[in-house]
Amino acid sequence: MKFSSIILRVFRAASCAALLLACSGAYGAASASDQQFLVRAQKPYSNLREKGLVTFEASLTPDWTLALKGQTPEATAQGLKLLQKIWFKMVQSEDNSVRITHGGEVGAVSEKQQAGLNQIYAGMEQMVTGFFSTWSTFMLTPPLPDPASDYELAHLDEGYRLTYKEDKSRVTTTLGKDAIVTEVSVVDPGFTSTLHPHFVASPQGLLLDGYQALYVGNGSANTTTLDIQISYELAGGLLLPSKLHLAGTYNKEPFNVEVAFSDYRVRKK
């Protein structure tokens, strides 16, 4: 189950970059016109918290056949027999944190198999929490700082550039002429990351339906690329993820994972 260790390392890195996308900090006092601009720029996004979302729960079903692609037929059959007995569930809390639980009757396994299963459990947790760290930034609230906070807004020929700091990290958000976010970059002493989001219009506002990201840690060898595609379904009157497809590379080693979301339980105000 080689893929499990790759997923684990990838999302430990990717979740660090994702968490920083939501940060804001002291940079410079914003003018009244800049504040008005950000107020207008926030309005097109889905903003699920404003729509009353408090928490949600869902079942997670990985596509194990896709994850095991490249294994021998015998290894794939053996892996599927074990992996299809496992279930995963998630809870997105009011504070935006995500908790993953798992279970299933896998029966007696060898020490090596148990070590592989533990990697899969950890990899799924890192994958889902890392994904929702980014997704929450764009979907639960608008992906922009509080208009009254400190930041620098530059008006460019091709759009706008928003810059602010968090501790030692510098965050730069680029917006097009339509004031929609096209890029978010984070520069930190330990890494740099760049994310290009894609949105689709819906009756509930702009939905994040995918993004490409590049994460480079200390040393050029510690590099991760991500290509995320997201599908949605109506649950509790809100559009929430129905399927997550993730592909990319970790230090040039490719990975490909797909997870379906079902059995939603949504709590609203």
C-alpha positions in Angstrom: 0.0 0.0 0.0 2.7 2.4 -1.1 0.2 5.1 -1.9 -0.8 5.6 1.8 2.6 6.9 2.8 2.7 9.3 -0.1 -0.7 10.7 0.8 0.4 11.1 4.4 3.5 13.1 3.5 1.8 15.2 0.9 -1.0 16.4 3.1 1.2 17.1 6.1 2.9 19.6 3.8 -0.2 20.8 1.9 -2.3 21.4 5.1 0.4 23.7 6.5 0.1 25.9 3.4 -3.7 25.7 3.4 -4.0 26.8 7.0 -2.1 30.0 6.2 -4.5 31.0 3.4 -6.9 32.2 6.0 -4.5 34.4 8.0 -4.6 38.1 8.3 -2.4 40.4 10.3 -0.9 43.9 10.7 0.4 45.4 7.4 -1.0 48.9 7.1 -4.2 50.8 7.8 -6.7 50.5 4.9 -8.3 53.6 3.5 -12.1 54.1 3.4 -12.2 53.4 -0.3 -10.2 50.2 0.0 -12.5 49.0 2.7 -15.5 49.7 0.5 -13.8 47.8 -2.3 -13.4 44.7 -0.1 -17.0 44.9 1.1 -18.1 44.7 -2.5 -15.5 42.0 -3.4 -16.8 39.7 -0.7 -20.4 39.6 -1.9 -20.2 37.1 -4.9 -18.9 34.2 -2.8 -21.1 31.4 -1.3 -20.4 32.4 2.3 -22.0 29.4 3.9 -21.7 30.8 7.4 -23.9 33.8 6.3 -26.4 31.3 4.9 -26.8 29.8 8.4 -24.4 26.8 8.3 -23.3 25.8 11.8 -21.8 22.3 11.4 -22.1 19.3 9.1 -21.3 15.6 9.2 -20.7 13.3 6.2 -19.6 9.8 5.3 -16.4 9.5 3.2 -15.8 6.8 0.6 -12.4 6.6 -1.1 -12.1 5.1 -4.5 -9.7 2.4 -3.5 -9.4 1.0 -7.1 -8.1 4.3 -8.3 -5.8 4.6 -5.3 -4.3 1.2 -5.9 -3.8 1.7 -9.6 -0.4 0.5 -10.7 -0.4 -2.4 -8.2 -0.3 -6.0 -9.4 -3.8 -7.7 -9.9 -3.1 -9.9 -6.9 -2.0 -7.0 -4.7 -5.1 -4.9 -5.8 -7.5 -7.8 -5.1 -5.9 -8.4 -1.7 -5.9 -4.6 -0.9 -9.5 -4.1 -2.0 -10.7 -7.1 0.1 -9.3 -5.4 3.2 -9.9 -1.7 2.4 -13.5 -2.0 1.4 -14.3 -3.0 5.0 -13.2 0.3 6.4 -15.5 3.3 6.8 -14.7 7.0 7.4 -16.8 9.9 8.7 -16.1 13.6 9.2 -17.5 16.5 11.2 -16.9 20.1 10.3 -17.3 22.1 13.5 -18.3 25.7 14.3 -14.7 26.7 14.7 -13.9 25.4 11.1 -11.9 22.4 12.5 -12.5 19.0 11.0 -12.5 15.7 12.9 -12.2 12.3 11.1 -13.2 9.0 12.6 -12.9 5.5 11.1 -13.9 2.0 11.8 -14.8 -1.4 10.3 -14.3 -5.1 10.9 -11.0 -5.8 9.1 -10.4 -9.0 11.0 -7.0 -10.3 12.0 -4.1 -8.7 10.1 -0.4 -9.0 10.2 1.8 -6.4 11.9 2.9 -5.2 8.4 -0.8 -4.9 7.3 -1.7 -3.0 10.5 1.2 -0.6 9.9 -0.2 0.0 6.4 -3.7 0.6 7.7 -2.4 3.1 10.3 -0.8 5.0 7.4 -4.0 5.0 5.5 -6.0 6.3 8.6 -3.4 9.0 9.1 -3.3 9.8 5.4 -7.0 10.1 5.1 -7.1 12.4 8.1 -4.4 14.6 6.7 -6.0 14.6 3.2 -9.5 15.6 4.4 -8.4 18.1 7.0 -5.9 19.7 4.6 -8.5 20.0 1.9 -11.1 21.5 4.2 -8.6 24.0 5.5 -8.4 25.4 2.0 -12.1 24.8 1.1 -13.3 26.6 4.3 -11.3 29.7 3.4 -13.2 30.1 0.1 -16.6 28.6 1.0 -17.5 29.2 4.7 -16.5 32.9 4.5 -15.2 35.1 1.7 -11.5 34.5 0.9 -10.6 38.0 1.8 -9.6 39.7 5.1 -11.9 41.8 7.1 -12.3 45.1 5.3 -11.5 47.0 8.6 -8.3 45.0 9.2 -4.8 46.0 8.2 -3.6 45.3 4.6 -2.3 46.9 1.5 -4.4 47.1 -1.7 -2.8 47.9 -5.0 -4.8 48.8 -8.1 -3.2 47.2 -11.2 -3.9 47.3 -14.9 -4.9 43.7 -14.8 -6.8 43.8 -11.5 -5.8 44.1 -7.9 -3.2 42.9 -5.4 -3.9 42.5 -1.7 -1.0 42.0 0.7 -1.0 41.3 4.4 1.1 39.6 7.1 0.7 36.9 9.7 3.7 36.6 12.1 6.6 35.9 9.7 4.5 35.0 6.7 3.5 37.3 3.9 0.3 36.6 2.1 -0.5 38.0 -1.4 -3.9 37.6 -3.0 -4.4 38.6 -6.6 -7.8 39.5 -8.0 -8.9 40.0 -11.6 -10.6 43.1 -12.9 -13.9 41.5 -11.8 -12.4 41.4 -8.2 -12.5 37.6 -8.1 -9.5 35.9 -6.5 -7.2 34.3 -9.1 -4.1 33.5 -6.9 -3.1 33.3 -3.3 0.6 33.0 -2.4 2.2 32.6 1.0 5.9 33.2 1.7 7.2 31.9 5.0 10.8 31.2 6.2 10.0 27.5 6.0 8.2 27.3 2.7 6.4 29.1 -0.1 3.1 28.1 -1.6 1.0 29.3 -4.5 -2.7 28.5 -5.1 -4.8 29.2 -8.2 -8.6 28.8 -7.4 -11.4 28.2 -9.9 -15.0 29.1 -9.3 -18.3 28.2 -10.8 -21.4 30.4 -10.5 -24.5 29.0 -8.6 -27.7 30.2 -7.2 -25.9 30.2 -3.8 -23.0 32.3 -5.0 -19.5 31.4 -6.3 -18.5 27.8 -5.5 -14.8 26.7 -5.3 -14.9 23.9 -7.9 -11.1 23.3 -8.0 -7.6 24.7 -7.6 -4.0 24.1 -8.5 -1.3 24.5 -5.9 2.4 24.4 -5.6 4.2 23.9 -2.3 7.9 24.2 -1.9 9.5 23.5 1.5 13.0 24.1 2.6 15.2 22.7 -0.1 14.0 22.2 -3.7 13.6 18.4 -3.1 10.6 19.1 -0.8 8.0 20.0 -3.5 4.3 19.2 -3.8 2.0 19.9 -6.7 -1.8 19.6 -6.3 -4.7 19.6 -8.8 -8.0 19.5 -7.0 -11.5 19.1 -8.6 -14.7 19.4 -6.5 -18.3 18.4 -7.3 -21.3 19.5 -5.2 -24.7 18.3 -4.1 -27.6 19.9 -2.2 -27.6 18.9 1.4 -29.7 20.6 4.0 -30.5 23.3 1.5 -26.8 24.1 1.0 -24.4 23.1 -1.7 -21.7 21.0 -0.1 -19.0 18.7 -1.7 -20.2 15.4 -3.2 -16.8 14.3 -4.6 -13.2 15.3 -4.3 -10.6 14.3 -6.9 -7.0 15.0 -6.1 -4.0 14.4 -8.3 -0.5 15.7 -8.2 3.1 14.9 -7.3 5.2 14.7 -4.2 8.9 15.1 -5.0 8.0 14.1 -8.6 6.2 10.9 -7.4 2.6 11.0 -8.7 -0.5 10.3 -6.7 -4.2 10.1 -7.6 -7.1 10.0 -5.0 -10.8 10.3 -5.2 -13.3 10.6 -2.2 -17.1 10.7 -2.3 -19.2 12.4 0.4 -22.6 11.1 1.4 -25.1 10.8 4.2 -24.9 14.5 5.1 -26.3 15.8 8.4 -26.4 19.6 8.3 -27.1 21.9 11.3 -28.2 25.5 10.5 -29.1 28.4 12.6 
